[in-house]
Amino acid sequence: MVTGATGVLGRRVVDGLLGAGRPVRAVSRRPRRGALPPAVEAAVGDVNEPSTLRTAFEGAGALVLVAVPDTAVEVVAYARAAGIEHIVVVSSAAVTAGHDTTYNLPVERAVRESGLDWSIVRPGEFATNALLIWGPSIRSGRRVVEPFPDQSGSPIHEQDIADVIVADLLDPGRRGRIDTIVGPDALTKRDQVARIAEAVGVEIALDEVTPERALAFYREQGGFAADNADWLYGFTSYDGVEGVTDEHREVDPGSDDAYLTLAEVLGRPGRSYAQWARDHAGDFTGAAR
């Protein structure tokens, strides 16, 4: 059972399970047959309204759960009542960093306290965030607006995240794991823009602006960028507290809180940011639309 099965991550999880010969059921408020492979069973249900999941969960053995903190306890209770034995939680590295205490963390707790088998995947920064934040201005004006061009991170390819989720579903030996996963490359925002420009084959200007100007720009742009701009540019904490800036928390490399690459989690290299940019070059030019 996969929640969010038609999203950028869920669809790749579905494809990975199908490739392994496993039956897949996708749950959605309004299942669209054309959005899923023919082999996938579509079920009506909404994690925001747990009572709608009673029938959808019947006969499923495992669940991929995307965070909805307000209903997590009820969703997990319905999963257990339906006979689901294993839940893979798609969480966030912000939990590892100590920044997320109100969104993904309550879902993790609900699952860990359920008595069911569990695995937790905490991805770091999705590489696709660049597409959601910078994509519109790259398509319209070949420019990126960024207040922190030398800020470094290790964005991760969404296919690598999906591969870890699928591995957790298929291998019983991976139950009880918490994996905080990051991409293989440590890159500044400036480096990331350069990789995208190389993949697209055009020059992309990087406009360094104040956080206030970036906030105004992305609020006007709308969508994902507007929804996350206050946190991204230091005006609120990850949990939405105004005037509070998240501080990085050091973690023990040998603990469950370690930041790991795909080489450490799956034994093979993660996909590079340059590869991600090439995979999405058409999205930055509009050719994939």
C-alpha positions in Angstrom: 0.0 0.0 0.0 1.5 3.3 -1.1 0.2 6.7 -0.1 1.2 9.6 -2.3 1.6 7.1 -5.2 1.2 9.6 -8.0 3.7 12.1 -6.6 7.3 12.6 -7.6 8.5 10.1 -5.0 5.6 7.7 -4.7 5.5 6.9 -8.4 9.1 5.8 -8.3 8.3 3.6 -5.3 5.4 2.1 -7.2 7.7 1.4 -10.2 10.4 -0.2 -8.0 7.9 -2.5 -6.3 6.4 -3.5 -9.7 9.9 -4.2 -11.0 10.4 -6.5 -8.1 7.3 -8.4 -9.0 5.3 -7.2 -6.0 1.6 -6.3 -6.1 0.9 -2.6 -5.4 -2.1 -0.7 -4.2 -2.2 3.1 -4.4 -4.5 5.0 -2.2 -5.8 8.5 -3.2 -8.8 10.7 -2.6 -9.5 10.7 -6.3 -7.7 7.8 -8.0 -6.9 8.6 -11.7 -6.3 5.4 -13.7 -4.1 7.2 -16.2 -1.7 8.4 -13.5 -0.7 4.9 -12.5 0.6 1.8 -14.3 -2.1 -0.7 -15.3 -0.8 -3.3 -12.9 -1.5 -1.0 -9.9 -4.7 -1.4 -7.9 -6.2 2.0 -7.2 -8.1 2.5 -3.9 -10.1 5.4 -2.6 -8.9 6.8 0.7 -7.5 10.0 2.3 -4.9 10.0 5.1 -6.5 13.3 6.3 -9.7 11.4 6.9 -8.6 8.1 8.5 -12.1 6.5 8.4 -11.9 6.4 4.6 -8.9 4.0 4.8 -10.7 1.1 6.4 -11.5 -0.6 3.2 -8.4 0.6 1.3 -6.1 -1.1 3.9 -7.8 -4.5 3.8 -5.5 -7.3 2.7 -2.3 -5.1 2.6 0.8 -6.3 4.3 2.9 -3.2 4.3 2.3 0.5 4.1 4.4 3.5 2.8 3.2 6.4 4.9 3.8 10.1 4.1 3.5 12.4 7.1 0.1 13.8 8.1 0.7 14.5 11.8 -2.8 15.4 12.8 -4.1 11.9 11.9 -1.1 9.7 12.3 -2.3 7.9 15.4 -5.6 7.1 13.8 -4.1 6.0 10.4 -1.7 3.7 12.2 -4.6 2.2 14.2 -6.6 1.5 11.1 -3.4 -0.1 9.5 -3.0 -2.4 12.5 -6.6 -3.3 12.5 -6.5 -4.2 8.8 -3.5 -6.6 9.4 -0.7 -4.4 8.0 2.5 -5.7 9.6 5.2 -3.2 8.4 5.1 0.6 7.9 7.8 2.6 6.1 7.6 6.2 7.2 8.8 8.8 4.7 10.1 11.4 7.1 12.7 14.2 6.9 16.4 14.8 7.9 15.0 17.9 9.7 14.0 15.4 12.4 17.6 14.3 12.7 18.8 17.9 12.8 16.3 18.6 15.7 14.4 21.2 13.6 11.2 19.2 13.0 9.3 18.5 16.2 5.7 19.0 15.0 5.3 17.6 11.5 7.3 14.4 10.8 8.4 13.5 14.3 4.8 12.9 15.6 4.3 10.5 12.7 7.5 8.6 13.5 6.4 8.3 17.1 3.0 7.0 16.3 4.5 4.3 14.1 7.2 3.3 16.5 4.7 3.0 19.4 2.2 1.0 17.4 3.7 -2.4 18.0 4.1 -3.0 14.2 7.4 -3.5 12.4 8.7 -0.2 11.0 11.4 1.5 9.0 12.0 5.2 8.8 13.6 7.0 5.9 14.7 10.6 6.5 15.7 12.2 3.3 17.8 15.4 3.3 17.1 18.2 0.8 15.3 16.9 -2.2 17.1 17.9 -5.4 13.7 18.5 -6.8 13.3 21.5 -4.5 15.5 23.4 -7.0 12.9 22.7 -9.7 10.1 23.9 -7.6 11.9 27.0 -6.3 14.1 28.0 -9.2 12.3 26.4 -12.1 9.8 29.1 -12.9 12.4 31.9 -13.0 14.8 29.8 -15.0 12.1 29.0 -17.6 10.9 32.6 -17.8 14.2 34.5 -17.5 17.2 32.2 -17.2 17.8 33.5 -13.7 17.9 32.3 -10.1 17.2 34.6 -7.1 19.2 33.5 -4.1 20.2 35.2 -0.8 22.7 32.5 0.3 24.6 31.4 -2.9 27.5 30.0 -0.9 25.3 27.9 1.5 26.3 24.3 1.1 24.1 21.1 1.0 23.9 17.6 -0.3 20.7 17.4 -2.3 19.5 13.9 -3.0 17.9 12.5 -6.2 14.3 11.4 -5.7 15.1 8.0 -7.3 17.7 7.3 -4.6 15.1 8.0 -1.9 12.6 5.7 -3.6 15.3 3.0 -3.9 15.8 3.1 -0.1 12.1 2.9 0.6 11.7 -0.1 -1.8 14.7 -1.8 -0.2 13.1 -1.3 3.2 9.9 -2.9 2.0 11.5 -5.9 0.3 14.2 -6.8 2.9 12.9 -7.9 6.3 16.4 -7.4 7.7 16.0 -3.7 7.2 13.1 -3.4 9.7 13.8 -1.2 12.7 16.2 1.1 10.7 16.3 4.8 10.7 18.2 6.1 7.7 19.0 9.8 7.3 20.0 9.9 3.6 21.8 12.7 1.6 23.2 13.0 -1.8 26.9 12.2 -2.6 27.9 15.8 -3.5 28.4 18.7 -1.2 27.5 21.7 -3.3 26.8 25.3 -2.7 23.7 26.9 -4.2 26.1 28.5 -6.8 27.5 25.1 -7.7 23.9 23.7 -8.1 23.0 26.5 -10.5 26.1 25.8 -12.5 25.2 22.1 -12.8 21.7 23.0 -13.9 23.1 25.5 -16.5 25.4 22.8 -17.8 22.6 20.3 -18.1 20.3 22.7 -19.8 22.9 24.2 -22.1 22.3 27.9 -21.4 23.7 30.5 -19.1 21.7 31.1 -15.9 22.3 34.3 -14.0 22.5 34.1 -10.2 21.1 37.2 -8.6 22.4 37.5 -5.1 19.8 39.5 -3.1 18.9 40.1 0.6 16.7 37.6 2.4 13.9 40.2 2.4 14.0 40.6 -1.3 14.1 36.8 -1.8 11.1 36.4 0.5 9.1 39.0 -1.5 10.2 37.4 -4.8 9.2 33.9 -4.0 6.0 34.9 -2.2 5.0 36.6 -5.5 6.1 33.5 -7.5 3.7 31.3 -5.4 3.5 27.6 -5.1 6.1 25.6 -3.1 8.5 28.5 -3.0 6.0 30.8 -1.4 4.9 28.1 1.1 8.5 27.6 2.3 10.2 30.9 1.8 9.8 32.1 5.4 11.7 29.1 6.7 14.2 28.8 3.8 15.4 32.4 4.2 15.5 32.5 8.0 12.3 34.3 9.0 10.8 31.3 10.9 12.0 28.0 12.2 11.2 24.7 10.4 8.3 24.4 12.8 7.0 27.8 11.9 8.1 29.8 14.9 8.6 33.4 13.9 12.0 35.1 14.6 13.7 31.7 15.4 16.5 30.4 13.2 17.2 26.7 13.3 20.7 25.8 14.5 22.5 22.8 13.1 22.8 20.0 15.6 26.0 17.9 15.6 25.3 14.1 15.5 27.2 11.0 16.4 28.4 9.4 13.1 27.8 6.0 14.7 24.3 6.6 15.8 20.8 6.3 14.2 21.1 10.1 13.6 24.1 9.8 11.2 23.8 11.4 7.8 24.4 8.6 5.3 24.9 8.4 1.5 23.5 5.7 -0.7 26.9 3.9 -0.6 26.5 3.5 3.1 22.8 2.5 3.0 22.5 0.4 -0.1 26.1 -0.4 -1.0 26.1 1.5 -4.3 26.9 5.1 -5.1 24.1 7.7 -5.1 23.2 9.6 -8.2 25.1 12.8 -8.6 23.5 16.2 -8.7 24.8 16.6 -12.3 22.9 13.4 -13.1 19.7 14.8 -11.5 20.1 18.0 -13.5 20.4 16.1 -16.7 17.4 14.0 -15.8 15.3 17.2 -15.4 16.8 19.4 -18.1 13.6 19.4 -20.0 11.7 20.6 -16.9 13.9 23.6 -16.6 13.4 24.6 -20.3 9.7 23.7 -20.5 10.4 20.9 -23.1 9.1 18.3 -20.7 5.7 20.0 -20.4 
